[in-house]
Amino acid sequence: MLRKKLKLSDQPEPEPTTAGFDYAPMEFALRPQSLLPITSPHFEPKPQFAPQPQYQPELPAIPSAVPLYYLPPVVPALPLWHRIYQLELQLCEALKQIPLPAEVAATYDPIQYAAELHLAYMQRFLDRPKAVLFLGMNPGPWGMCQTGVPFGHVPSVRDWMQLRGQVYKPIGELEARPVQGLACTRGEQSGQRWWGLYEQLCGTPENFFRNCFVWNICPLAFFHSSGRNITPAELKGPAKTRIQQVCNEFLKTALDLFNPVIVVSVGRYTEDRVKALVKQSLLDPNRVQLSCMPHPSPRSLNNTNWLEKARQWLVDHGVMPYLQS
């Protein structure tokens, strides 16, 4: 009996199986894919977005002339006047945080509202460390409060130093203590005496500032509602102590920046602040000559004939040669 050879296409198809499925394959094909659980072993989710490449910062090119290491460009240091000005701004902010007694009705900050004149003074005359540093106390109502310059008698600042700049109104200005800048016609007796002496001795401001500079340890002025000037020495209570502490801290930093050979305290209050640094071992009197000269204020005791006394003091304490070189 001959067997008929079956073609491959004639082979019977196998019966569909449902092994491994809980439903028939046709049912799977017809079922919406969104109904398939994401945890199903038959579904492998694919990311919709390709992963972003990691950021690779660009490194500076290494000069061929320096094959082993790279020397970054040297950033020049800020000029001395700029560093002192930054210190003054920080000092002003620190002092303004101190609660003041009720008698203080207004606080003037000429570093802020007379910044143009103050910076003109700093930029022109503080180009480098000076051998002699004169330390004043704080702004007077008709001096630095008007011009932003220590002992800033208006004619001395405007005519002798030839400084110019816009002066604005202080916050909380008192009617009894108006600020008029270089237009102020009231005289500052302390400043008139102070700068008048050095105009006589040096002739030009360049001759004075060649070796000397003048800076106040407290940049703020305090006034009674009547307009009466309240110096830091005349403050009372915890405010006086705290202001002295803050000024001492910043004075130490300022002296490190100024790096003088001679420190001249103008008046006893400033001398006490310097002595406090010596007592705390923050200032070495063996490395810096420390001295105190009479304050030019008419309010100071035994201060008649100040010009002659001050001139002789400069000779006796070895300061005069720095004014005549």
Solvent accessible surface area in square Angstrom, and as a share of the most:
residue,aa,sasa,rsa
1,M,232,1.04
2,L,175,0.87
3,R,229,0.84
4,K,179,0.76
5,K,185,0.78
6,L,121,0.60
7,K,142,0.60
8,L,143,0.71
9,S,101,0.65
10,D,85,0.44
11,Q,96,0.43
12,P,119,0.75
13,E,155,0.69
14,P,122,0.77
15,E,147,0.66
16,P,116,0.73
17,T,92,0.53
18,T,73,0.43
19,A,79,0.61
20,G,76,0.73
21,F,88,0.37
22,D,131,0.68
23,Y,35,0.13
24,A,42,0.33
25,P,60,0.38
26,M,131,0.58
27,E,78,0.35
28,F,69,0.29
29,A,69,0.54
30,L,138,0.69
31,R,92,0.34
32,P,79,0.49
33,Q,113,0.50
34,S,104,0.67
35,L,117,0.58
36,L,36,0.18
37,P,82,0.52
38,I,124,0.63
39,T,121,0.70
40,S,16,0.10
41,P,121,0.76
42,H,124,0.55
43,F,86,0.36
44,E,145,0.65
45,P,85,0.53
46,K,175,0.74
47,P,115,0.72
48,Q,164,0.73
49,F,167,0.70
50,A,80,0.62
51,P,122,0.77
52,Q,153,0.68
53,P,118,0.74
54,Q,156,0.69
55,Y,182,0.69
56,Q,133,0.59
57,P,80,0.50
58,E,165,0.74
59,L,152,0.76
60,P,86,0.54
61,A,90,0.70
62,I,108,0.55
63,P,58,0.36
64,S,112,0.72
65,A,92,0.71
66,V,41,0.23
67,P,104,0.65
68,L,159,0.79
69,Y,127,0.48
70,Y,82,0.31
71,L,118,0.59
72,P,91,0.57
73,P,107,0.67
74,V,139,0.80
75,V,127,0.73
76,P,114,0.72
77,A,86,0.67
78,L,82,0.41
79,P,64,0.40
80,L,7,0.04
81,W,48,0.17
82,H,54,0.24
83,R,91,0.33
84,I,0,0.00
85,Y,36,0.14
86,Q,71,0.32
87,L,15,0.07
88,E,6,0.03
89,L,74,0.37
90,Q,106,0.47
91,L,2,0.01
92,C,3,0.02
93,E,96,0.43
94,A,32,0.25
95,L,5,0.02
96,K,82,0.35
97,Q,132,0.59
98,I,15,0.08
99,P,118,0.74
100,L,59,0.29
101,P,35,0.22
102,A,108,0.84
103,E,53,0.24
104,V,20,0.11
105,A,54,0.42
106,A,8,0.06
107,T,42,0.25
108,Y,2,0.01
109,D,11,0.06
110,P,0,0.00
111,I,1,0.01
112,Q,102,0.45
113,Y,11,0.04
114,A,0,0.00
115,A,24,0.19
116,E,85,0.38
117,L,0,0.00
118,H,3,0.01
119,L,38,0.19
120,A,27,0.21
121,Y,1,0.00
122,M,0,0.00
123,Q,87,0.39
124,R,98,0.36
125,F,7,0.03
126,L,0,0.00
127,D,93,0.48
128,R,104,0.38
129,P,67,0.42
130,K,11,0.05
131,A,24,0.19
132,V,0,0.00
133,L,3,0.01
134,F,0,0.00
135,L,0,0.00
136,G,0,0.00
137,M,32,0.14
138,N,19,0.10
139,P,1,0.01
140,G,15,0.14
141,P,19,0.12
142,W,24,0.08
143,G,0,0.00
144,M,5,0.02
145,C,1,0.00
146,Q,1,0.01
147,T,0,0.00
148,G,0,0.00
149,V,0,0.00
150,P,3,0.02
151,F,20,0.08
152,G,0,0.00
153,H,19,0.08
154,V,1,0.01
155,P,52,0.33
156,S,11,0.07
157,V,0,0.00
158,R,76,0.28
159,D,74,0.38
160,W,27,0.09
161,M,0,0.00
162,Q,103,0.46
163,L,6,0.03
164,R,135,0.49
165,G,28,0.27
166,Q,96,0.43
167,V,21,0.12
168,Y,129,0.49
169,K,120,0.51
170,P,9,0.05
171,I,143,0.73
172,G,53,0.51
173,E,58,0.26
174,L,30,0.15
175,E,172,0.77
176,A,48,0.37
177,R,47,0.17
178,P,42,0.27
179,V,4,0.02
180,Q,95,0.42
181,G,3,0.02
182,L,30,0.15
183,A,77,0.60
184,C,5,0.03
185,T,132,0.77
186,R,133,0.49
187,G,41,0.39
188,E,20,0.09
189,Q,113,0.50
190,S,13,0.08
191,G,0,0.00
192,Q,102,0.45
193,R,69,0.25
194,W,0,0.00
195,W,0,0.00
196,G,22,0.21
197,L,0,0.00
198,Y,0,0.00
199,E,79,0.35
200,Q,112,0.50
201,L,26,0.13
202,C,10,0.06
203,G,43,0.41
204,T,64,0.37
205,P,8,0.05
206,E,82,0.37
207,N,47,0.24
208,F,0,0.00
209,F,6,0.02
210,R,96,0.35
211,N,27,0.14
212,C,0,0.00
213,F,1,0.00
214,V,0,0.00
215,W,8,0.03
216,N,10,0.05
217,I,2,0.01
218,C,1,0.00
219,P,4,0.03
220,L,2,0.01
221,A,0,0.00
222,F,3,0.01
223,F,0,0.00
224,H,53,0.23
225,S,74,0.48
226,S,75,0.48
227,G,1,0.01
228,R,118,0.43
229,N,21,0.11
230,I,1,0.01
231,T,15,0.08
232,P,1,0.01
233,A,41,0.32
234,E,64,0.29
235,L,3,0.02
236,K,144,0.61
237,G,48,0.46
238,P,118,0.74
239,A,6,0.05
240,K,64,0.27
241,T,73,0.43
242,R,105,0.38
243,I,1,0.01
244,Q,35,0.16
245,Q,85,0.38
246,V,5,0.03
247,C,3,0.02
248,N,15,0.08
249,E,101,0.45
250,F,34,0.14
251,L,2,0.01
252,K,52,0.22
253,T,59,0.34
254,A,0,0.00
255,L,9,0.04
256,D,87,0.45
257,L,46,0.23
258,F,4,0.02
259,N,106,0.54
260,P,10,0.06
261,V,82,0.47
262,I,4,0.02
263,V,1,0.01
264,V,0,0.00
265,S,2,0.01
266,V,1,0.01
267,G,10,0.09
268,R,162,0.59
269,Y,30,0.11
270,T,0,0.00
271,E,27,0.12
272,D,66,0.34
273,R,24,0.09
274,V,6,0.03
275,K,117,0.50
276,A,23,0.18
277,L,0,0.00
278,V,47,0.27
279,K,179,0.76
280,Q,105,0.47
281,S,98,0.63
282,L,76,0.38
283,L,21,0.10
284,D,58,0.30
285,P,67,0.42
286,N,140,0.72
287,R,201,0.73
288,V,22,0.13
289,Q,80,0.35
290,L,55,0.27
291,S,20,0.13
292,C,20,0.12
293,M,1,0.00
294,P,54,0.34
295,H,36,0.16
296,P,0,0.00
297,S,17,0.11
298,P,61,0.39
299,R,152,0.55
300,S,37,0.24
301,L,163,0.81
302,N,138,0.71
303,N,11,0.06
304,T,106,0.61
305,N,93,0.48
306,W,4,0.01
307,L,57,0.28
308,E,97,0.44
309,K,88,0.37
310,A,0,0.00
311,R,94,0.34
312,Q,99,0.44
313,W,26,0.09
314,L,0,0.00
315,V,79,0.45
316,D,96,0.50
317,H,70,0.31
318,G,35,0.33
319,V,0,0.00
320,M,20,0.09
321,P,87,0.55
322,Y,63,0.24
323,L,3,0.01
324,Q,120,0.53
325,S,85,0.55
